[in-house]
C-alpha cells in the first residue's frame, strides 16, 4: 500500500507539474494575443488622434466643424440685423461700397492712373474676393485684398500707400469684395500656400493671453452658446470688410482679429502682419462654400 501510495503521489505530482506548465503556456499565449491586439488598437487610436488634431484625410484637411454644419455669422444675428444686411438699400456698408466706386475711377499718383484704367469696371472683379487670400507666384508671397490694392497703388499708380483701416482702403476693399456677393468662398491652399495655411491653423489652435484661450475654444467648441448678450458664432470671415454697430463704421478682418487678441489679454500682431495673413487664409478655408456677404452687418 505504501508503495502504491508513493507511486500515486508521484504520478499526481507529475500531473500537477504538467498542468502547471500547460497552464503557464496557455497564459503566455493569451497575454501575447492581448498585447498584439492592444498594439493594434493603440495604433488605430493614435492615428485617429492625429486625424482629429490635424484634420488630415486622404481628401485633404478637414475642419473641426463638418462642412455640412458650417454657418455664416449672419445666422447668429438678430432679425433686425439680418434684415439690415440683406436689404442693400438699408445696409450701411453700401456707403463704403459707393465711396469705393468713386475712388475706382479716380486717377492717382505720379502715373496718373485709376483702377479702372487697368481693370475696367468694378464688375470685372467678380470672383476675386471668393478666392482670396491667394498666393502670388511672381512676388512669392500671400496677398489679401488690402495688400493687392496697396501693390497696385504703389507700383502701377506710383502713389503713396494707404494707411491701414483708413476710409479709402476700406472702401476700395469693400467695392472689390462686393462684386463677389453671393459667390461661394473657394480659396486655394495647395502649393506654396499650404505652408501659410498650416501656420494659420496652428495660430488658430494656439492658446493665447492671460485667459489661455485659443480661437478654437470659442468658435469651434462653444459656438451657439451665449457669452453675455452675444451668441458665439463659428467665427467665419466671409463678410469682411463688415459694418459693426459697435464700431459705427466699416472695418477689416484684421481689426476684428486684434480685438479678439485683446479680449483674451494677449499682445496682438501688427496690422497686416504675416501672422494675420496666415490666419486670414485659414479662416477663408474654414468658410469654404459659404457665400461672400460683403458688406456684412454685425452687432
C-alpha positions in Angstrom: 0.0 0.0 0.0 2.8 2.4 0.9 4.5 1.8 -2.5 1.2 2.3 -4.3 0.6 5.5 -2.3 4.0 6.8 -3.1 3.6 6.0 -6.8 0.2 7.6 -6.8 1.5 10.7 -5.1 4.4 10.8 -7.6 2.0 10.5 -10.5 -0.2 13.2 -9.1 2.9 15.5 -8.7 3.8 14.9 -12.3 0.3 15.6 -13.4 0.2 18.8 -11.4 3.6 20.0 -12.8 2.5 19.2 -16.4 -0.8 21.0 -15.8 1.0 24.0 -14.3 3.3 24.3 -17.3 0.4 23.8 -19.7 -1.4 26.5 -17.8 1.6 28.8 -17.9 2.0 28.3 -21.7 -1.7 29.0 -22.2 -1.5 32.2 -20.1 1.6 33.3 -22.1 -0.3 32.7 -25.4 -3.3 34.7 -24.1 -1.0 37.5 -23.0 0.8 37.6 -26.3 -2.6 37.8 -28.1 -3.7 40.5 -25.8 -0.7 42.7 -26.3 -0.8 42.2 -30.0 -4.5 43.3 -30.0 -3.7 46.2 -27.7 -0.9 47.3 -30.0 -3.2 47.3 -33.0 -6.0 49.2 -31.1 -3.4 51.7 -29.8 -2.1 52.3 -33.3 -5.7 52.9 -34.6 -6.4 55.2 -31.7 -3.2 57.2 -32.3 -4.0 57.5 -36.0 -7.4 58.8 -35.0 -5.9 61.4 -32.7 -3.6 62.6 -35.4 -6.5 62.9 -37.8 -8.6 64.7 -35.2 -5.7 67.1 -34.3 -4.7 67.9 -37.9 -7.9 67.4 -39.7 -5.9 65.5 -42.4 -7.5 62.8 -44.5 -6.9 61.3 -47.9 -9.1 64.0 -49.3 -7.1 66.8 -47.7 -7.5 68.7 -44.4 -10.9 68.7 -42.8 -12.4 71.4 -40.5 -13.3 70.6 -36.8 -16.9 71.6 -37.7 -18.0 69.4 -40.6 -18.7 71.2 -43.8 -22.4 70.3 -43.6 -22.7 72.2 -40.3 -20.9 75.4 -41.3 -23.0 78.5 -40.5 -22.4 82.1 -41.5 -22.2 84.7 -38.8 -25.4 86.1 -40.2 -27.3 83.2 -38.8 -26.3 84.2 -35.2 -27.6 87.8 -35.7 -30.8 89.3 -34.6 -33.7 89.5 -37.0 -33.2 93.3 -37.4 -29.5 92.9 -38.2 -30.2 90.1 -40.8 -32.7 92.4 -42.5 -30.3 95.3 -42.3 -27.6 93.3 -44.1 -29.8 91.6 -46.7 -31.6 94.7 -47.8 -28.8 96.6 -49.6 -30.9 99.8 -49.6 -30.7 99.7 -45.8 -27.2 98.2 -45.4 -24.9 101.0 -44.1 -21.9 99.3 -45.5 -23.1 100.1 -49.0 -22.0 103.7 -48.3 -18.4 102.5 -48.3 -19.0 100.4 -51.5 -20.3 103.6 -53.2 -17.3 105.5 -52.0 -15.0 102.8 -53.4 -16.8 103.1 -56.7 -15.8 106.8 -56.9 -12.2 106.1 -55.9 -12.0 103.3 -58.5 -12.3 105.8 -61.4 -10.1 108.5 -59.8 -6.6 109.0 -61.2 -3.9 108.8 -58.6 -0.1 109.1 -58.2 2.7 110.1 -60.5 1.4 107.7 -63.2 -2.0 109.5 -63.1 -3.8 106.2 -63.4 -7.0 104.9 -62.0 -8.0 101.4 -61.0 -10.4 101.5 -64.0 -7.6 102.2 -66.4 -6.1 98.8 -65.7 -9.0 96.7 -64.6 -12.0 98.2 -66.4 -15.3 98.4 -64.5 -15.6 97.1 -60.9 -17.9 94.2 -62.1 -14.8 92.6 -63.7 -13.6 91.9 -60.2 -16.3 89.3 -59.8 -15.0 86.2 -58.1 -11.7 87.8 -56.9 -12.8 88.0 -53.2 -14.1 84.5 -53.2 -10.6 83.1 -53.9 -8.6 85.5 -51.7 -6.2 85.4 -49.9 -4.2 83.9 -52.7 -0.5 83.1 -53.3 1.3 85.2 -55.9 4.0 83.2 -57.6 5.7 86.4 -59.0 6.2 88.1 -55.7 6.3 84.8 -53.8 4.0 85.9 -51.1 0.4 85.6 -49.9 -1.8 88.5 -50.8 -5.2 89.6 -49.4 -7.3 92.3 -51.0 -5.6 95.0 -48.9 -2.1 94.1 -49.9 -3.1 93.7 -53.5 -4.7 97.1 -53.6 -1.5 98.6 -52.0 0.7 96.9 -54.5 -1.4 98.3 -57.4 -1.3 101.7 -55.8 2.5 101.9 -55.2 3.7 100.1 -58.4 1.0 100.9 -61.0 -0.2 104.3 -59.9 3.2 105.3 -58.3 1.3 106.7 -55.3 1.9 106.6 -51.6 0.3 103.5 -49.8 -2.9 104.0 -47.9 -2.7 103.7 -44.1 -4.3 100.6 -42.6 -8.0 100.9 -41.7 -8.4 104.3 -43.5 -11.6 105.1 -45.3 -10.2 104.9 -48.8 -8.6 101.5 -48.3 -11.6 100.0 -46.6 -13.9 101.5 -49.4 -11.8 100.0 -52.2 -11.6 96.7 -50.4 -15.4 96.7 -49.9 -16.1 97.6 -53.5 -13.9 94.7 -54.8 -15.3 92.2 -52.3 -18.9 93.2 -53.0 -18.5 92.2 -56.7 -18.4 88.5 -55.5 -21.5 88.9 -53.3 -23.3 85.6 -53.1 -20.5 83.6 -54.6 -19.1 80.6 -52.6 -15.8 81.1 -50.8 -13.2 79.0 -52.6 -9.6 79.8 -51.5 -6.7 77.6 -52.6 -4.3 76.1 -50.1 -2.2 74.0 -52.4 1.4 74.6 -53.5 3.4 77.3 -51.6 0.1 78.5 -49.9 0.0 75.2 -47.9 2.8 76.2 -45.5 1.0 79.5 -44.8 -2.3 77.7 -44.3 -0.7 75.3 -41.8 0.8 78.2 -39.9 -2.6 79.8 -39.8 -4.2 76.7 -38.4 -1.5 76.5 -35.7 -2.2 80.1 -34.7 -5.9 79.4 -34.7 -5.5 76.4 -32.3 -2.8 78.0 -30.1 -3.7 79.2 -26.5 -3.0 82.8 -26.0 -3.0 85.6 -23.4 -3.8 85.6 -19.7 -7.1 83.9 -20.4 -5.2 81.0 -22.0 -7.8 80.6 -24.8 -7.5 79.8 -28.5 -9.7 80.8 -31.4 -11.0 77.2 -31.5 -12.2 77.4 -27.8 -14.8 79.9 -28.7 -15.6 79.3 -32.4 -15.4 75.5 -32.6 -16.1 74.2 -29.1 -18.5 76.9 -27.9 -20.4 78.2 -30.9 -24.1 78.6 -30.4 -23.7 79.3 -26.7 -24.2 82.7 -25.1 -21.4 85.0 -24.0 -23.2 87.7 -22.0 -25.6 89.2 -24.5 -23.9 87.7 -27.6 -24.4 84.3 -29.2 -20.9 82.9 -30.1 -20.6 82.4 -33.9 -18.4 80.0 -35.8 -16.0 82.9 -36.5 -16.1 82.9 -40.3 -14.6 85.8 -42.3 -16.9 85.6 -45.4 -18.4 89.1 -44.9 -15.4 91.4 -44.5 -14.9 94.3 -44.5 -18.0 94.5 -42.3 -20.1 97.2 -40.7 -20.2 96.7 -37.0 -22.7 98.6 -34.9 -20.1 98.6 -32.1 -17.7 100.5 -34.4 -20.3 102.6 -36.2 -18.2 102.1 -39.4 -16.7 99.5 -41.7 -13.7 97.6 -40.5 -11.3 94.9 -41.8 -10.9 91.3 -40.6 -7.5 92.2 -39.2 -9.2 94.8 -36.9 -11.5 92.2 -35.6 -8.6 89.7 -35.1 -6.8 92.4 -33.0 -10.0 92.8 -30.9 -10.0 89.0 -30.2 -6.4 89.1 -29.1 -7.1 91.9 -26.7 -10.2 90.1 -25.4 -8.0 87.2 -24.2 -5.5 89.7 -22.9 -2.8 88.8 -25.5 -0.5 91.1 -27.4 -1.9 91.3 -31.0 0.4 91.0 -34.0 0.9 94.2 -36.1 -1.9 95.0 -38.5 -1.2 93.3 -41.8 1.4 91.0 -40.3 2.3 87.6 -41.7 0.6 86.1 -38.7 -2.7 87.8 -39.6 -2.4 86.9 -43.2 -1.8 83.2 -42.3 -4.8 83.3 -40.0 -6.9 85.0 -42.7 -6.1 82.3 -45.2 -7.1 79.6 -42.7 -10.3 81.4 -41.9 -11.1 81.7 -45.6 -10.6 78.0 -46.0 -12.8 77.3 -43.0 -15.6 79.3 -44.7 -15.3 77.3 -47.9 -18.7 77.0 -49.5 -20.3 79.9 -47.5 -21.3 82.9 -49.6 -19.4 86.2 -49.8 -21.6 88.6 -47.8 -19.6 91.9 -48.1 -20.7 94.3 -46.7 -21.9 92.1 -43.8 -23.5 93.8 -40.8 -22.7 92.6 -37.3 -23.6 93.8 -33.8 
